[in-house]
Amino acid sequence: MTARTRADLATASRIVVKVGSSSISGESSWRIPVIVEALAAAHARGAEVVLVSSGAIASGLPFLRLEARPTDLATQQAAAAVGQNILLYRYQESLRPFDIVAGQVLLTTGDLENPTSRSNARRAMERLLGLRTLPIVNENDTVATQEIRFGDNDRLGALVAQLIEADALILLSDIESLYTKPPTDPDAEPIDIVAPHADLTGLEFGSTVVNSVGTGGAATKVSAARLAAASGIGVLVTSADLVDQALAGAEIGTWFEPATS
């Protein structure tokens, strides 16, 4: 049943959780076991959980002796090919104590726009969930081109939530909630709830930013959250450090109310 409020996350049957590169890569890789523990707790109560995880390119950089995220597509693809293996290994090692098996799913926009491949992707995801695995989804950076890239995994998270008709989507960020202005602005105020047709004109979410390990930002999260909410999926935007509280239905973060048909 669709999560209508944050509290419903504690009992939601099917949840998509998205985490970005900056939260789990490099010096932040310690968060992987923390996130996995929270996901395992939801899994243990019977929930079906899908993790949409960035971080393949960032995870591959040190193994290729690259100090920063490459700007050319070919090197990004090479880093992703190396890093995807490393990333999944880290997740599987963290899942091992909970006796949960990870299932890797790599997608491009073309996969979800083509009816046949979309149907195939949905069937595979449904079977993975039915077998009680933890599907870990990422953009297929190794074969994607500039024209078919999702651009950021916030949007991918929303599209996956739509694909499997999830009850809720949790977008994990570096900050606890969205703000009316950049958090560094003294006039910035946290946003508690966003109604389905709320007018967000005048709010300064900022443009998409590219940091040393990934792409994203508040603006992409707002766009993705509204996309999912318009489809009737409740969305929570909060900090990766609060993932356990988020899945427990705590009153944290920014909640995007799902539209009703």
C-alpha positions in Angstrom: 0.0 0.0 0.0 1.3 3.5 -0.9 3.0 5.3 1.9 0.9 8.4 2.5 3.0 9.7 5.4 6.5 9.2 6.8 5.1 6.9 9.5 3.9 4.5 6.7 7.5 3.8 5.8 7.8 1.6 8.9 5.2 -0.8 7.4 5.6 -0.2 3.6 5.8 -3.5 1.6 8.0 -2.3 -1.3 10.6 0.4 -0.9 13.2 1.9 -3.2 16.2 3.5 -1.5 18.7 5.7 -3.5 22.1 6.6 -2.3 24.7 8.8 -4.1 28.4 8.5 -4.7 29.4 11.2 -2.2 27.7 9.2 0.6 29.5 5.9 0.0 32.7 6.5 -1.9 36.2 7.2 -0.8 36.4 8.2 2.8 32.7 7.8 3.1 32.7 4.1 2.2 32.2 3.3 5.9 28.6 4.2 5.4 28.0 1.1 3.2 27.7 -1.3 6.3 25.5 1.3 8.1 23.1 1.6 5.1 23.1 -2.2 4.6 22.2 -2.8 8.3 19.2 -0.5 8.0 18.1 -2.1 4.7 18.5 -5.6 6.3 16.2 -4.6 9.2 13.5 -3.6 6.7 14.1 -6.8 4.8 13.8 -8.9 8.1 10.3 -7.5 8.7 9.3 -8.7 5.3 9.7 -5.6 3.2 10.9 -5.9 -0.4 13.8 -3.4 -0.7 15.6 -2.2 -3.8 18.8 -0.2 -3.5 19.6 2.3 -6.3 23.3 3.0 -5.7 25.6 5.4 -7.5 29.4 5.0 -6.9 30.7 2.7 -9.7 32.9 5.4 -11.3 34.1 6.8 -8.0 34.9 3.3 -6.7 37.0 2.6 -9.7 39.1 5.7 -9.6 41.7 4.6 -7.1 42.2 1.3 -8.7 43.0 3.1 -12.0 45.2 5.5 -10.2 43.0 8.4 -11.1 42.8 11.3 -8.6 39.5 12.9 -9.9 36.4 12.0 -11.8 37.3 11.9 -15.5 35.6 14.3 -17.8 35.7 12.1 -21.0 33.1 9.5 -21.5 35.5 6.6 -22.4 37.5 7.0 -19.1 34.2 7.2 -17.2 33.1 4.0 -18.8 36.4 2.3 -17.9 36.2 3.5 -14.3 32.7 2.2 -14.1 33.7 -1.2 -15.5 36.3 -1.6 -12.7 34.3 0.2 -10.0 31.0 -1.7 -10.4 32.6 -4.9 -9.4 34.3 -3.3 -6.4 31.0 -1.6 -5.3 28.9 -4.7 -5.5 31.6 -6.7 -3.6 31.5 -4.1 -0.8 27.7 -4.4 -0.6 27.7 -8.2 -0.7 30.3 -8.4 2.1 28.2 -6.1 4.3 25.1 -8.2 3.5 26.7 -11.5 4.3 26.1 -11.4 8.1 22.4 -11.0 7.3 22.3 -13.9 4.9 21.0 -11.7 2.1 22.3 -12.0 -1.5 22.7 -8.9 -3.7 21.4 -9.0 -7.3 23.1 -6.5 -9.7 20.8 -4.7 -12.2 22.3 -2.2 -14.7 20.0 -0.1 -16.7 20.0 2.7 -19.3 17.2 5.1 -20.2 16.7 3.1 -23.4 15.9 0.0 -21.3 13.0 1.7 -19.6 11.7 3.6 -22.7 11.5 0.4 -24.9 8.4 -1.6 -24.1 10.1 -5.0 -24.5 13.2 -4.2 -22.5 11.1 -2.4 -19.9 8.9 -5.5 -19.5 12.0 -7.7 -19.2 13.5 -5.4 -16.6 10.3 -5.4 -14.6 10.1 -9.2 -14.7 13.7 -9.6 -13.6 13.2 -7.2 -10.7 10.0 -8.9 -9.6 11.7 -12.3 -9.6 14.7 -11.0 -7.7 12.4 -9.6 -5.0 10.4 -12.8 -5.0 13.6 -14.7 -4.3 14.2 -12.4 -1.3 17.4 -10.9 -2.8 18.4 -7.2 -2.5 18.5 -5.8 -6.1 21.2 -3.2 -6.4 20.5 -0.9 -9.4 22.9 1.5 -11.1 23.1 3.2 -14.4 25.0 1.0 -16.9 27.8 3.5 -17.3 30.0 1.1 -19.2 27.8 1.2 -22.3 25.7 4.3 -21.8 26.5 7.3 -24.0 25.9 11.0 -23.3 22.6 10.9 -25.1 21.1 8.0 -23.1 22.5 8.6 -19.6 20.1 9.2 -16.8 22.3 12.1 -15.8 21.8 11.4 -12.1 20.6 8.4 -10.1 17.9 10.4 -8.3 15.9 10.2 -11.5 16.9 6.6 -11.9 15.5 5.9 -8.4 12.2 7.5 -9.4 12.0 5.5 -12.6 12.7 2.3 -10.8 10.1 3.1 -8.2 7.6 3.6 -11.0 8.7 0.4 -12.8 8.1 -1.9 -9.8 5.2 0.2 -8.4 6.9 0.8 -5.1 5.1 2.0 -2.0 7.8 4.6 -1.3 11.0 6.1 -2.5 13.8 7.3 -0.1 16.4 9.7 -1.6 19.4 9.8 0.6 21.4 13.0 0.6 24.3 14.7 2.5 21.8 16.9 4.4 18.9 16.1 6.7 16.2 17.8 4.5 15.6 20.2 1.7 15.7 23.9 2.4 14.0 27.0 1.0 17.5 28.3 0.1 21.0 26.8 0.1 21.7 25.5 3.6 24.6 27.9 4.0 22.2 30.9 3.7 21.2 32.1 7.2 17.6 32.7 5.9 17.3 29.0 4.8 14.5 27.1 6.4 13.9 23.3 6.3 11.0 22.1 4.2 8.8 19.7 6.0 6.1 18.6 3.5 5.6 19.2 -0.2 2.0 18.7 -1.4 1.5 17.1 -4.8 0.7 20.3 -6.7 2.7 22.7 -4.5 4.1 25.8 -6.2 7.8 25.8 -5.5 8.5 29.0 -7.4 10.9 31.2 -5.5 12.6 28.4 -3.7 16.3 28.2 -4.4 17.3 24.5 -4.7 20.3 25.4 -6.8 21.4 23.8 -10.1 22.8 20.3 -10.6 26.3 20.2 -9.3 29.2 18.0 -10.3 31.6 17.2 -7.4 34.8 15.1 -7.4 32.9 11.8 -7.3 29.4 12.2 -8.8 26.6 14.3 -10.1 23.5 15.5 -8.4 22.2 18.1 -6.0 19.1 19.4 -4.4 17.5 20.3 -7.7 17.8 16.8 -9.1 16.2 15.4 -5.9 13.3 17.8 -6.1 12.7 16.9 -9.8 12.9 13.1 -9.1 10.8 13.3 -6.0 8.0 15.2 -7.9 8.2 12.7 -10.7 7.6 9.8 -8.3 5.1 11.6 -6.2 3.0 12.4 -9.3 2.8 8.7 -9.9 1.3 8.1 -6.5 4.6 7.2 -4.7 5.4 8.9 -1.4 9.0 10.2 -1.3 11.3 11.1 1.6 14.5 13.1 1.1 16.9 12.9 4.0 20.5 12.3 5.1 22.2 9.0 4.4 23.2 9.0 8.1 19.5 8.8 9.0 18.5 5.9 6.8 17.6 3.7 9.8 15.3 6.4 11.2 13.8 6.9 7.7 12.9 3.3 7.3 11.5 3.3 10.8 9.0 6.0 9.9 10.6 8.8 11.9 9.5 12.5 11.4 12.6 13.6 9.6 13.6 15.0 6.2 11.3 16.4 3.5 8.2 14.4 2.6 6.7 14.6 -0.8 3.1 13.6 -0.5 1.9 11.1 -3.2 -0.7 12.3 -5.7 -4.1 10.6 -5.5 -5.9 9.5 -8.6 
